[in-house]
Amino acid sequence: MEIGVLYSGEFGKRFVSNLAYPYSCPHFGACGIDECDHCKRYDFSDSIVLVRELNEPSTYGIYIENPEEIVGRVECDILVGINLHPDIISELPEIAAVQSIIVPVEHPAWLSVGLREQVRKRCEDAGSDFYAPKPFCSSDTPLAKLGFGKPEFRIKMDDSTIESVEVVKSDPCGNAYYVARRMQGYEIEDLKEFWKEIHQHQCAYPCLASMERDVEIKAAPFHLAGYIMVYQFSRACGIDASSFLPEHMRRFVLEDYR
């Protein structure tokens, strides 16, 4: 599987670092350099064939006449486009020779609903698959084959105590590993406190999804990421966290959103 990444901004750096050099996570303010025990035992740097950092979208102006001149040649199996100018995103189906295009939406401004559906149609016409998870951890994409998507855990319980936690699938930024480490040994006495604890660790990594309200999910992507993490971790503990989910969030947490 050959992966290409076009990005601007900090989330793109986090994503690339997590795939190619997972031991860098202490520098993001997680466990800290002195505490790191290298729990992320993987390295997909050999799968990454292209990484290009572009300028922030606003620096290009409202329109880009020739996006292909900025993007350059793109050939890979999976292309991930993070925080790109709308004109670049629009042309990706024609510019890139790929099987799948993934445009995660960590911030509402990264991809409008109209542009998303336009690009989805152009990808269909080009014979490629299109994914626009909002945020990146809200659904599975072809990256799930590498263990990245909606987080999943394998948890061993000793009565009400979390004895061990294994990350089966991590969110693409790597947050699940931090939550897994911090929650190991936790004794579940009160469900509300348990859910609060999971969410606090997810925030401490820290999660880079936007706090700005998205009109489609009627909440901030950051909040949706938190509900997903709490629900998925609880599920692995054998606990139904449906009551934790606000009504308007349920379909986004319980179903793949892409």
N, C-alpha and C positions, 0 to 999 in steps of 0.2 A: 504494500500500500504506500503510494507516494503522496506526500502532503505538501501543499503550497500554502503560504500565508502572506496575505497583503494586509497591512494594518497601519493605524496611527494611534498614538496614545498609550496610556499605562496598561489598560486591560490587554492589549495585544502583546505587550512585553511580558506580562504575567503568563499569558497562554503559551507563548513560545518557550519561555523559560521552564514552565511546568512540563512540557513535552520533552524538551531537549536536555535540560539540566535540572531535574527535580530537586537536587540537593541545594538549589539556590533559594528555596522557600524561606529559610530563616531570615533572609535579607528583606522579606516582605513584612516582617514584624510579627511572624507567627510564634513558634516556640522560642525563637532566639538562637543565636549561633551556639551558645554554650550548652543548650538543652537538646539540640538536634541529634536524633538517633538514627537518621537516614531511613525513616520508615517507608519512604517512597523508593521501592526497589525496582525501578524500571528506567529505561532510557530509550526514547524513540527518535533520537537524533539521526539515526540512519534512515528513518522514514521521511525526514523533512528534506525535500529537494529544492525548496524555494522559500526564502523569507525576504520580503521587501518592506521596509518602513517608508510610508509615504507621509507627506505633510498633513497637518490637520485639515479637514474638509473646508473650513472657513477661509483658509489661506488661498484657495484656488478661485475664490469669487463665486458668483451664483451659477455660472455656466462654464463647462469645460468643452471646448470644441473637439478636441482629439484625445479622448481618454486613453486610447491605446498607446500614445506616445509617453504618457506618464506611467502606465502599468508595465509596458514592455511585454516580452514573450512569456506566456504562461502555459506550461504543459505538466500535468500531474493527474493523479486519480481524484484527489479531493482538494478543493481550493476553499480556504477559509478567509473571508473578507471582513475585517473588523474596523468599524468606525471609518468608513470610506465616504467620499463625496458621492451624492446621489447619481451624478452622471457616470461615474466610474462603475457603481453597482449596476446601473441600467445596462451597461455594455458588456458586463462580464460574460454573459452567455455566448457572445460573439468573439470576444477577445481571447477567452481562455479555452484551451483544448483539454477538457476535464470530464470526468464522469459525474461528479457531484459538486455543487456550490453550497457553502454554508455561510450565511450572513447572520451571526448572532446579534440580538438586539438588547444590549445591556442598558441602553438609554433610548427613550422614545424618539429622539431626534435622529438616531442612527438609520432608521428605515421606516418610512411611512407605510401605512396599510396599502395605499394605492400603488406605490412603487413595488411593494412586496408581491402583490398579485400580478403586476405587470412583468416582473422578472420571473416569477414562477411560470407564466405562460411562455415567455421567451425560452426558458430552459426546457420546457416540454417540447417546443418546436425544434430545439437544438439537440434533443435526445439526451439531455442530462437531468439529474435530479436536483431539486432545490429545497433547502431547509432554512428556516428563519426562526429559530427558537428564541423566545422572549421570556426570561433571559436564557443564556446558553445552557443552563442546567435544567431547563423546563422539559426537555424531551431528548430522545435519542436520535442521533444522526449516524452516518457511517463510522464515525469515530468511536462508537460504542464497541466496535470490534477490538479496539485497543484498550478499552476499559474506561472510556470517558463519555459522559452523558448525564442522564438523570441519576443522582447518586443512589447506590445500593450497598447494603452492608450485610455481613454474616456475623451474628452476635450470639455468643454463648452466655447464658444466664445461670447464676447460682442463686436460686430462689429469687430475691428481688435485686440482687447485685449483678451489675454487668461485669462478667468475668473476663471476656476477651471480645475484641472487635476487629473484624477483617473488612477491609474495603474491597468490595467486589467490583464496583464501578464508581469512579469519582466524577464530581462535576469538573468541567474542563479547566477550571482555574486551580484545582487541587485542594479545595477547601475541605473535602470529605475526610482526608487523612488527618487534618488537624482536629476535626470534631471527633474522629474515632479515637485518637490518642487521649484527648482530654476527657472523654466520657468513660473510658475504661476504668473500672473500679467504682463507678457511681452506683449508689444504692437508691433505688426508686422507692420513695415513701409517699410522695404527693405528685400526682400527674402534672398539675400546673407548674410546680417547681421543676419537674423533670423537663417539660417542654421549654421552660424559660432557660434552663441550663444549656440545652442543645443550641437554642437560638443565640445565646450570648457567645458561645464558642464560635458559631458560624460568623458572627459579626467581628470577632476578634482576629480572624485570619489576616486581613479583613476582606469581606465581600466587596467587590467593586461595582456591583450592579447599581444603577442610578436610584436616587431617592425621589426623583421627579415622577409625578403621577402620570400614568399611561392611560389614555382614554379607553383603550380596548379592554384592558384587564381591570380597569377602575381602581388601580393601586399602583404603587411604584414597583418596578422590577425587583428592587432590593427586597421588598416585603414578600413578593411571590417566591423568591429564592429561599427566604427564611422559612416560609410555610412548607415548601418542598422538602427542605432538609429535615425539619422536625417530623413531618409525616413519614418520610422514608426511613429515618432512624428508628422511630417508634415502631413502625411496621416490622422492622428486623428484630425488635425486642418482643414481638408478639403482642403489641399494644395497638389498639385501634385509636388513631388520633383524629378521626373524622370530626369529632365535636370541637376540635381545636381550630378547624378551618372555617373561616367566614363563608357564608353561602355563596357570595359572588366569586370566591376564589376556588371553589371545589372543582369545577371542571378543568381549571388550569393545572391544578395539583394532581388530580386523579387521572387525567388523560394527557397524552403527549400533545404539547402545544408547539406547532412549527409552521 
